Amino acid sequence: MELFEQLINGFLQFFQYTGFANLTLGHAIMILAGSFFVYLGIAKEYEPLLLVPIGFGIIVGNIPFLEGVGLQLGIYEEGSVLNLLYYGVIKGIYPPLIFLGIGAMTDFSALLSNPKLMLLGAAAQVGIFLTYIAAIALGFTSQQAAAIGIIGGADGPTAIFLSSKLAPQLLGAIAIAAYSYMALVPVIQPPIIKLLTSEKERKIKMKPPRSVSRLEKIIFPVVALLLTTFISPGGLPLLGMLFVGNLLKESGVTKRLADTASRPLIDIVTILLGLTVGASTQATTFLTPASILIFVLGAISFMVATAGGVIFAKVMNLFLKDEDKLNPMIGAAGVSAVPDSARVVQHLGIKEDPSNYLLMHAMAPNVSGVIGSAVAAGILLSILL
């Protein structure tokens, strides 16, 4: 009888440590959400390099366990493996490394051939500042509002970098929202573009971009770094890494370094970033009314940013000669979801006119959007930190 009681007590003690005993409705909801992200990444191919690790990270972060008994499993438990990996997120280490890889992969030729298109990248940042005002009106602090507003730039690393500095308690929700809207660019942007443009405007053909010399490509990252960081020193960690990555690519003498930054390094960091950001959505800390509100504000920010770019392109056309007119759809690429926004514009252009190729034109505001969101983050960081 005593042996039987020991077995029962042993089983009960074992059971209280299992996920079955600690499962809550919140855990189940988040596991389903993570599975949905994995589904979107694999079945729909919506940003699979982001959604698959993030989705799986959400599942990992929501495996139920008995907290506070020293198991060191959760991402918020000091000393756990996930907590140590998450250090790269909360200290803003991973985003600059992502920007290094982006710089090493990016060709700024389209922007250099038609510099005025940089204005479209700047105009798209209007979503950030309007959402900042809206978030303050809804009761968020200035720091939290700034971190939420940056979602409109459709730049996950920048959103993580800024929220890690200004609103670390909202980092998980902001990061998930930013990457979700990056992945849903092909779904969100086309209706807005069509709503704001006429069929005639969507069929505008732009002049082919001019050829850009190697010297221009080499000089650009140096000059761009000086101009942007003198305006916004707070963006130096992101902009510095972006432009040094681009210089490695364009110099022609550091091919090995450029290849490392643009392939294995960015892939490794993307896995770690996606997994830990996903795991940070632990149900006990993530499922709050504030998180839901962040998703709503993030969607508004992204839609306003898209509309801002399109509308500003239409305004620019009022001052341009007929032969220099812009197809206003390229303004939507001013958000920094590279290259997805540019691909959306290209797809819509071909749908209207199979001979109208807008990809290279759209890449100019697209890459300037990356710079613009980093500059905006630096400005907000300088003012509010």
ZIKA-V192952 format. One record per helix or strand. SS is the DSSP state (H for helix, E for strand). FROM is the first residue (numbers start at 1). TO is the last residue. If there is no record, write none. Layout:
ss=SS from=FROM to=TO
ss=SS from=FROM to=TO
This chain:
ss=H from=2 to=16
ss=H from=19 to=22
ss=H from=25 to=43
ss=H from=48 to=61
ss=H from=81 to=90
ss=H from=93 to=105
ss=H from=109 to=113
ss=H from=115 to=123
ss=H from=126 to=137
ss=H from=142 to=153
ss=H from=156 to=166
ss=H from=168 to=183
ss=H from=185 to=196
ss=H from=199 to=202
ss=H from=214 to=231
ss=H from=233 to=251
ss=H from=255 to=279
ss=H from=283 to=286
ss=H from=289 to=317
ss=H from=322 to=324
ss=H from=328 to=334
ss=H from=340 to=352
ss=H from=359 to=384
